[in-house]
């Protein structure tokens, strides 16, 4: 479970850094498209495949909560990545660009 948490956190941080790099490279022209893509990627990291397995009831047997725990680890990893990224985000720069 810890490995799943670490891998989802790392993948989400990587996606956020790629978003920032593309935002710097392309400027304001593509920021809405990039924001949508980032949101979709973070949702995919948090919800698939363990969220789909949990929702569909695959691999669930009485007393088996592994799909739920993996889903929670993925979601917690994405939340942690967003919290880490928020420490580096300066809303003043966004106001200056608009």
Residue pairs with C-beta under 8 A, 6 or more apart in sequence:
1 69
1 70
1 73
2 73
4 50
4 70
4 73
4 74
4 77
5 73
5 74
5 76
5 77
5 80
6 77
7 77
8 45
8 46
8 73
8 74
8 76
8 77
8 78
8 81
9 77
9 78
9 80
9 81
9 84
10 77
10 81
11 45
11 77
12 42
12 45
12 46
12 77
12 78
12 80
12 81
12 82
13 81
13 84
13 85
15 38
15 41
15 42
15 45
16 38
16 81
16 82
16 85
19 34
19 35
19 37
19 38
22 30
22 34
23 30
23 31
23 34
26 34
28 97
42 78
42 81
42 82
45 74
45 77
45 78
46 74
46 75
46 77
46 78
47 71
47 74
47 75
50 67
50 70
50 71
50 73
50 74
51 71
51 74
51 75
52 58
53 59
53 60
53 67
53 71
54 60
54 67
54 68
54 71
58 67
59 66
59 67
60 67
